[in-house]
């Protein structure tokens, strides 16, 4: 029996914007930072909501 699909907590969902809680250590997208990683926030979110998503990163204000 296949395992249930992985999901990420949705903090906000509107018509054109979705905000998720991305756990520390989970890459946003494929990267040379870890060529062996198979889990990415973008792919998990796409699978979760059934739509293409693009990243928009928050910025820390100092």
C-alpha positions in Angstrom: 0.0 0.0 0.0 1.5 3.4 -1.0 2.3 5.9 1.8 0.1 9.0 2.1 1.3 12.0 0.1 3.5 14.4 2.1 2.0 17.8 2.8 3.1 21.2 4.2 1.1 23.3 6.5 -0.8 26.0 4.6 -0.7 29.4 6.5 -2.7 31.4 3.9 -4.4 30.5 0.6 -5.9 33.0 -1.8 -6.6 33.1 -5.5 -3.1 33.9 -6.5 -1.0 33.4 -3.4 -0.3 30.5 -1.0 1.9 30.7 2.1 3.3 27.6 3.6 5.4 26.7 6.6 8.5 25.2 5.2 10.5 23.2 7.7 14.2 24.0 8.2 16.4 21.8 6.1 13.8 21.3 3.4 15.1 22.8 0.1 12.7 25.1 -1.8 13.7 23.6 -5.2 16.4 21.5 -6.8 19.8 22.8 -6.2 23.5 22.0 -6.4 23.5 22.5 -2.7 22.5 18.8 -2.3 22.4 16.9 -5.5 21.1 13.7 -3.7 18.0 15.3 -2.2 14.7 14.1 -3.6 12.2 16.2 -1.5 11.6 19.8 -2.4 9.0 22.3 -1.0 7.8 23.3 -4.5 7.1 19.8 -5.6 5.4 18.8 -2.4 3.2 21.9 -2.7 2.4 21.3 -6.3 1.3 17.7 -5.5 -0.6 18.9 -2.4 -2.8 21.5 -4.2 -2.7 20.2 -7.8 -1.4 23.4 -9.3 1.9 24.8 -10.5 3.5 27.1 -7.9 6.4 29.5 -8.0 8.5 30.6 -5.0 8.4 34.0 -3.4 10.9 34.2 -0.5 10.4 36.3 2.5 13.1 38.8 3.5 14.4 39.3 7.0 14.3 43.0 8.1 17.3 44.0 10.1 
